[in-house]
Amino acid sequence: MVVTVIFMVVIAVLVVWWVSRQGLTAKPWLEVGVSGDAPGTEPSVRPIGLGLGTFLVVILSSVSLQTAVIAARRGEHDAIRSGLLAAGVASLAFLGGQLLAWRELAASGRFTAADPATAFFYLLTALHGLHVLGGLAALCRTTIKAFALSQPCTPQALGELTQSVKLCAVYWHFLLLVWLVLFSLLMRWTDDLIAFCSGLLS
């Protein structure tokens, strides 16, 4: 176990070092004033508000699914359905927020930028969006199963639904963790960490 953790830390440090050498650590989406910007124009959506809103809907999805898990353990059908629906709506709002962020970046001229950092940004956020879409397919199936379940239901049917809800919740908690890691990588404070790690390896 200890050897595995040490190996993973070494790999992570090497990856951070390699990424810092590739120019992928630049964050052009955080820079003020791009050549395509009109002087004195304000973005239609403030990045800080969009980031906060996106963060809140991600947390809401995870919390809603955890609430559905608790309700499933108690056999509370209405609470299961409400939790699943709330998670689905919040997940769709997250995807909408990502699309809105992309639209803002495109409007500022950053979408057509040919630098590796911008391409890396779009690749990471697109892959995360695809993971959310995949999770939504499973969530939709579980929600349909929850609404199709008649009351009172057999313990076996409730057990199967509980298992489906738990799996969705675990997946959404994982997506929350991945999103938090991506969000931290895309923000400015990680530059100091990468510089520190690069200094250690130099």
Backbone hydrogen bonds, N-H to C=O, Kabsch-Sander energy under -0.5 kcal/mol:
donor,donor_aa,acceptor,acceptor_aa,energy
5,V,1,M,-2.1
6,I,2,V,-2.5
7,F,3,V,-2.5
8,M,4,T,-2.4
9,V,5,V,-2.3
10,V,6,I,-2.5
11,I,7,F,-2.4
12,A,8,M,-2.5
13,V,9,V,-2.5
14,L,10,V,-2.3
15,V,11,I,-2.5
16,V,12,A,-2.4
17,W,13,V,-2.4
18,W,14,L,-2.7
19,V,15,V,-2.9
20,S,16,V,-2.1
21,R,17,W,-1.1
21,R,18,W,-0.5
22,Q,18,W,-0.8
22,Q,19,V,-0.8
24,L,19,V,-1.2
25,T,19,V,-0.5
26,A,23,G,-0.7
30,L,27,K,-1.9
31,E,28,P,-0.9
37,D,34,V,-2.4
41,T,38,A,-1.9
50,L,46,R,-2.4
51,G,47,P,-2.8
52,L,48,I,-2.3
53,G,49,G,-2.6
54,T,50,L,-2.4
55,F,51,G,-2.3
56,L,52,L,-2.4
57,V,53,G,-2.1
58,V,54,T,-1.9
59,I,55,F,-2.2
60,L,56,L,-2.5
61,S,57,V,-2.1
62,S,58,V,-1.9
63,V,59,I,-2.8
64,S,60,L,-2.8
65,L,61,S,-2.1
66,Q,62,S,-2.0
67,T,63,V,-2.4
68,A,64,S,-2.0
69,V,65,L,-2.0
70,I,66,Q,-2.1
71,A,67,T,-2.4
72,A,68,A,-2.3
73,R,69,V,-2.1
74,R,70,I,-1.3
75,G,71,A,-0.8
75,G,72,A,-0.6
76,E,71,A,-2.6
77,H,75,G,-1.1
80,I,76,E,-2.0
81,R,77,H,-2.4
82,S,78,D,-2.4
83,G,79,A,-2.4
84,L,80,I,-2.4
85,L,81,R,-2.5
86,A,82,S,-2.6
87,A,83,G,-2.1
88,G,84,L,-2.2
89,V,85,L,-2.6
90,A,86,A,-2.4
91,S,87,A,-2.2
92,L,88,G,-2.2
93,A,89,V,-2.1
94,F,90,A,-2.0
95,L,91,S,-2.2
96,G,92,L,-2.3
97,G,93,A,-2.4
98,Q,94,F,-2.3
99,L,95,L,-2.3
100,L,96,G,-2.4
101,A,97,G,-2.3
102,W,98,Q,-2.4
103,R,99,L,-2.3
104,E,100,L,-2.3
105,L,101,A,-2.4
106,A,102,W,-2.6
107,A,103,R,-2.4
108,S,104,E,-1.4
109,G,106,A,-1.3
110,R,105,L,-2.3
111,F,105,L,-0.8
113,A,110,R,-0.8
119,A,115,D,-1.7
120,F,116,P,-2.5
121,F,117,A,-2.3
122,Y,118,T,-2.3
123,L,119,A,-2.3
124,L,120,F,-2.7
125,T,121,F,-2.5
126,A,122,Y,-2.2
127,L,123,L,-2.4
128,H,124,L,-2.1
129,G,125,T,-2.1
130,L,126,A,-2.2
131,H,127,L,-2.0
132,V,128,H,-2.1
133,L,129,G,-2.3
134,G,130,L,-2.4
135,G,131,H,-2.3
136,L,132,V,-2.4
137,A,133,L,-1.6
138,A,134,G,-1.4
139,L,135,G,-2.6
140,C,136,L,-2.7
141,R,137,A,-1.9
142,T,138,A,-2.3
143,T,139,L,-2.5
144,I,140,C,-2.5
145,K,141,R,-2.1
146,A,142,T,-2.2
147,F,143,T,-2.3
148,A,144,I,-1.9
149,L,145,K,-1.0
158,L,154,T,-2.3
159,G,155,P,-2.2
160,E,156,Q,-2.2
161,L,157,A,-2.2
162,T,158,L,-2.7
163,Q,159,G,-2.2
164,S,160,E,-2.1
165,V,161,L,-2.6
166,K,162,T,-2.5
167,L,163,Q,-2.3
168,C,164,S,-2.3
169,A,165,V,-2.5
170,V,166,K,-2.7
171,Y,167,L,-2.3
172,W,168,C,-2.6
173,H,169,A,-2.5
174,F,170,V,-2.2
175,L,171,Y,-2.5
176,L,172,W,-2.3
177,L,173,H,-2.1
178,V,174,F,-2.8
179,W,175,L,-2.9
180,L,176,L,-2.4
181,V,177,L,-2.2
182,L,178,V,-2.8
183,F,179,W,-3.1
184,S,180,L,-2.2
185,L,181,V,-2.2
186,L,182,L,-2.1
187,M,183,F,-0.6
187,M,184,S,-0.6
190,T,187,M,-0.8
191,D,188,R,-1.9
192,D,189,W,-0.6
193,L,189,W,-0.9
194,I,190,T,-2.7
195,A,191,D,-2.6
196,F,192,D,-2.3
197,C,193,L,-2.5
198,S,194,I,-2.7
199,G,195,A,-2.3
200,L,196,F,-1.7
201,L,197,C,-1.5
202,S,198,S,-1.2
